[in-house]
Amino acid sequence: MSSDVFDVVLLLALPASGKSELRRYMGHLPEERSRAELHMGPTVQLDDFPYVHFMRRIDDFLAEQGHDRIYFHGPDRSFQDSRDWLTLVELVNDDYDGLVSRRQSANGGARLLFERLEAAALKVGIGVRLSSVDSDVLDRMAETLDPEAKALEADIPHGVDLSGKTVVIEFARGGDHKATPPLPYPFGYEHSLARLDERILSRAVILYVWVTPEESRRKNDARADPNDPGSILHHGVPLEVMLGDYGCDDMASLMERSDRSGTVSIERDGRTFFLPVARFDNRSDKTSFLRGDPAQWAKDAVHAVSTELVNACAHLYEAWEAHRS
């Protein structure tokens, strides 16, 4: 991988903070400018939200068939087993392994995705769930959800040469709005980051989009399109989840507790990883306009995003260089 661009950028923030909008902006930058200003090569992007949406689609199908939901307490509620936050990390790990190994898409549809969900959950200690569903119901569900599963698989990058490229991994984590860090297992960034593949942790930097929980909830309400619940840019997170799972987060705490300035320290399997970190300050909204037509993006708004992002990436690169030396 190239020494002048980040290998892996973990793009982290509370929901609706501006992560996906920034990914869209980065995708519109010329390669030369992205490399010079952001220290990023052409981006290869991974995201755990599509898996969350597919898990909800499974639950909805089961409920329609008169069966109990297996992932969530209800259509607008949180995970039944909070360890599924770590199930999502294991799915991202598998996607990253596919990138590194140049694995081609299996195009296996719903059946393959069912298997991946079960395998990822087993890794974090959750027993089988889909495998316990009646076979005839599972057959009908596979047939119904097959187009969505194939679309999800098609959006995951496969067989990519990562030379000179930057892998951007997006996810959001947090805890109850009444909690204070350190957050209990398995909530927050601390526990999800510790589940990441060591090949990610050894290469990653963190670009954190900084908003308050109140601003996150406001922006979540503003972006939600009930007609497009699976959209990266326009999905809405239910209020119970916003308060119970994203009512606070632990990034500031992790930064304060690290033994090395400008990093977050993560313990995994007896090894400590120091991940360089920088903030994109979006407490005053700079990014919502990026969901619109790029031809209509106002120059002053683009300038504000560019200035903040360039400054954040400069601090991040400085910390990364110091960490590598």
C-alpha positions in Angstrom: 0.0 0.0 0.0 1.1 3.5 -0.7 3.1 5.4 2.0 1.5 8.7 1.3 -2.1 7.7 1.6 -4.0 6.1 4.5 -4.5 2.4 4.2 -7.7 2.2 6.2 -9.9 5.0 7.5 -12.5 4.2 10.1 -15.3 6.8 9.5 -17.1 6.9 12.8 -19.9 9.0 14.3 -23.4 8.9 15.8 -26.2 8.3 13.2 -26.9 11.1 10.7 -23.8 13.0 11.8 -22.5 13.4 8.2 -20.5 10.2 7.6 -22.2 9.1 4.5 -22.4 12.7 3.2 -18.6 13.0 3.6 -18.1 9.6 1.8 -20.2 11.1 -1.1 -18.1 14.3 -1.1 -14.9 12.3 -1.2 -16.2 10.2 -4.1 -16.6 13.4 -6.1 -13.0 14.6 -5.6 -10.4 14.2 -8.3 -7.9 11.5 -7.4 -4.9 13.9 -7.4 -6.7 16.4 -5.0 -7.9 13.6 -2.7 -4.3 12.3 -2.4 -2.8 15.7 -1.9 -5.4 17.2 0.5 -6.8 14.2 2.3 -4.0 11.7 2.0 -6.5 9.3 0.5 -6.3 7.2 -2.6 -9.4 6.1 -4.5 -11.7 4.9 -1.8 -13.0 1.3 -1.4 -16.0 1.6 1.0 -17.4 -0.8 3.5 -20.5 -0.2 5.7 -22.4 -2.2 8.3 -25.8 -0.5 7.8 -26.9 -2.8 4.9 -26.6 -5.8 7.2 -28.8 -4.0 9.9 -31.4 -3.3 7.3 -31.4 -6.9 6.0 -31.7 -8.3 9.5 -34.8 -6.1 9.9 -36.2 -7.4 6.6 -35.7 -11.0 8.0 -37.6 -10.1 11.1 -40.4 -8.4 9.2 -40.9 -11.5 7.0 -41.0 -13.8 10.0 -43.5 -11.5 11.7 -45.7 -11.6 8.6 -45.6 -15.4 8.7 -46.7 -15.4 12.4 -43.3 -16.3 13.8 -41.3 -14.5 16.5 -38.7 -12.0 15.4 -35.2 -13.2 16.0 -33.0 -10.1 15.8 -35.0 -7.1 17.2 -37.6 -6.6 19.9 -39.8 -5.0 17.3 -39.8 -3.1 14.0 -38.8 0.2 15.6 -36.8 -1.3 18.5 -33.3 -2.4 19.5 -31.5 -5.7 19.2 -32.8 -8.5 21.3 -29.1 -9.5 21.9 -26.9 -6.5 22.2 -23.9 -8.7 21.1 -25.3 -8.3 17.6 -23.4 -4.9 17.5 -20.3 -7.2 17.4 -22.0 -9.5 14.9 -21.9 -6.5 12.5 -18.2 -6.1 13.1 -17.6 -9.7 12.2 -19.4 -9.2 9.0 -17.2 -6.2 8.2 -14.2 -8.3 9.0 -15.3 -10.8 6.5 -15.8 -8.1 3.9 -12.3 -6.8 4.5 -10.9 -10.3 4.3 -12.5 -10.6 0.9 -10.8 -7.4 -0.2 -7.4 -8.5 1.0 -7.7 -12.0 -0.4 -9.1 -10.7 -3.7 -12.1 -13.0 -3.2 -14.6 -12.8 -6.0 -18.3 -12.4 -5.3 -20.1 -15.7 -4.7 -23.4 -14.1 -5.7 -25.1 -16.6 -3.5 -28.2 -14.5 -2.6 -30.2 -14.9 0.5 -29.0 -18.4 1.4 -25.4 -17.3 1.5 -26.3 -14.2 3.5 -28.2 -16.3 6.0 -25.1 -18.4 6.5 -22.9 -15.4 6.9 -25.2 -13.9 9.5 -25.2 -17.2 11.5 -21.4 -17.6 11.3 -20.7 -14.0 12.4 -23.1 -14.3 15.4 -21.5 -17.6 16.5 -18.1 -15.8 16.6 -19.4 -13.5 19.3 -21.2 -16.2 21.3 -24.7 -16.0 20.0 -26.4 -19.3 19.2 -28.1 -20.3 15.9 -31.3 -18.4 15.1 -32.0 -18.7 11.4 -31.1 -22.4 11.5 -33.9 -22.9 14.0 -36.6 -21.5 11.6 -38.9 -24.0 10.0 -37.5 -25.1 6.7 -40.5 -24.2 4.6 -40.6 -20.7 6.1 -36.9 -20.4 5.5 -37.4 -21.4 1.9 -40.1 -18.8 1.3 -38.0 -16.2 3.0 -35.0 -17.0 0.9 -37.0 -16.7 -2.3 -38.6 -13.4 -1.2 -35.4 -11.7 0.0 -33.1 -13.1 -2.7 -33.2 -9.9 -4.8 -32.3 -7.7 -1.8 -29.5 -10.1 -0.7 -28.0 -10.1 -4.2 -28.2 -6.3 -4.4 -26.4 -6.1 -1.0 -23.7 -8.5 -2.2 -23.3 -6.6 -5.4 -22.6 -3.4 -3.5 -19.7 -5.0 -1.5 -16.4 -4.5 -3.3 -14.8 -7.7 -4.5 -11.6 -8.6 -6.3 -10.2 -5.1 -5.9 -6.5 -4.4 -6.1 -5.9 -2.2 -3.0 -2.6 -0.8 -4.2 -2.7 3.0 -3.7 -6.3 2.9 -2.5 -7.8 3.7 0.9 -10.4 1.4 2.5 -13.1 3.5 4.2 -15.1 1.6 6.9 -18.2 3.3 8.2 -20.1 2.5 11.3 -21.8 4.1 14.3 -21.8 3.0 17.9 -22.9 4.4 21.3 -24.9 3.7 24.4 -27.9 4.6 26.4 -28.6 8.4 26.8 -28.4 8.0 30.6 -25.0 6.2 30.5 -21.5 7.6 31.0 -18.3 6.1 29.6 -16.8 3.7 29.9 -19.8 2.0 28.3 -20.7 -1.6 29.3 -20.0 -4.5 27.0 -20.8 -4.7 24.2 -21.8 -1.1 23.6 -19.7 1.8 22.3 -16.7 2.0 20.1 -14.3 0.4 22.6 -15.9 -3.0 22.3 -16.6 -2.9 18.5 -13.1 -1.6 17.7 -11.6 -4.5 19.7 -13.5 -7.0 17.5 -11.9 -5.6 14.3 -9.5 -7.9 12.4 -5.9 -7.2 13.5 -5.1 -6.5 9.8 -7.5 -3.5 10.1 -6.3 -2.4 13.5 -2.7 -2.4 12.4 -3.4 -0.1 9.5 -6.3 2.0 10.6 -6.8 5.7 11.5 -10.1 7.1 12.8 -11.8 10.1 11.3 -14.6 10.9 13.8 -17.5 13.2 12.8 -18.2 15.2 15.9 -21.8 16.1 16.7 -23.9 16.1 19.9 -26.4 13.4 20.5 -29.1 16.0 20.3 -27.9 17.1 16.9 -27.6 13.5 15.8 -31.3 13.0 16.6 -32.3 16.2 14.9 -30.5 15.3 11.7 -31.8 11.7 11.9 -35.4 13.0 11.9 -34.5 15.5 9.0 -33.0 12.9 6.7 -35.4 10.0 7.3 -37.4 9.0 4.2 -40.0 6.3 5.0 -40.1 5.4 1.3 -36.4 4.6 1.2 -35.6 2.8 4.5 -32.6 0.9 3.1 -30.8 3.9 1.7 -27.4 4.8 3.1 -28.2 8.6 2.8 -31.9 8.6 3.7 -32.6 5.9 6.2 -34.0 6.8 9.6 -33.0 5.2 13.0 -36.0 4.5 15.3 -36.2 6.8 18.4 -35.9 3.9 20.9 -32.6 3.0 19.2 -31.4 6.6 19.1 -32.0 6.9 22.8 -31.0 3.5 24.0 -28.1 2.7 21.7 -26.9 6.1 20.4 -27.9 8.4 23.3 -24.2 9.0 23.9 -20.9 7.6 22.7 -17.4 7.0 24.1 -15.0 8.5 21.6 -14.0 11.5 23.7 -13.4 9.1 26.6 -11.3 6.8 24.5 -9.2 9.7 23.3 -8.7 11.0 26.9 -7.7 7.6 28.2 -5.1 6.8 25.5 -1.5 6.7 26.6 -0.5 8.4 23.3 -1.7 11.8 22.4 -3.8 11.9 19.2 -4.7 8.2 19.3 -7.2 5.8 20.6 -5.8 2.7 22.3 -7.5 -0.6 21.7 -6.7 -3.9 23.4 -7.2 -7.1 21.4 -5.9 -10.6 22.3 -3.2 -9.2 24.6 -1.9 -6.7 22.1 -2.4 -2.9 22.2 -3.2 -1.0 19.0 -2.9 2.8 18.9 -5.2 4.2 16.3 -4.5 7.8 15.2 -7.7 9.9 15.5 -8.9 13.3 14.4 -12.3 15.1 14.5 -14.4 16.6 11.7 -16.3 19.2 13.7 -19.9 19.0 12.4 -21.6 20.3 15.5 -22.8 23.2 13.3 -24.1 21.3 10.3 -21.8 21.5 7.3 -22.8 18.3 5.5 -26.6 17.9 5.0 -26.5 19.7 1.6 -24.3 16.9 0.3 -27.3 14.6 0.1 -28.6 16.7 -2.8 -27.7 17.0 -6.4 -24.0 17.7 -6.7 -24.7 20.2 -9.5 -26.6 22.3 -6.9 -24.0 22.2 -4.2 -23.3 25.9 -3.2 -19.6 26.9 -3.5 -19.4 28.4 0.0 -20.9 25.2 1.5 -18.4 23.1 -0.4 -15.6 25.3 0.8 -16.7 24.9 4.4 -16.7 21.1 4.1 -13.4 21.1 2.3 -11.6 23.3 4.8 -12.8 21.3 7.8 -12.0 18.0 6.1 -8.6 19.0 4.9 -7.7 20.3 8.4 -8.9 17.1 10.1 -7.0 14.9 7.6 -3.8 17.0 8.1 -4.0 16.4 11.8 -4.7 12.7 11.2 -1.8 12.3 8.8 0.5 14.0 11.3 -0.5 11.6 14.0 -0.2 8.7 11.6 3.3 9.6 10.6 4.3 10.1 14.2 2.8 6.7 15.1 4.7 4.9 12.2 8.1 6.5 13.0 
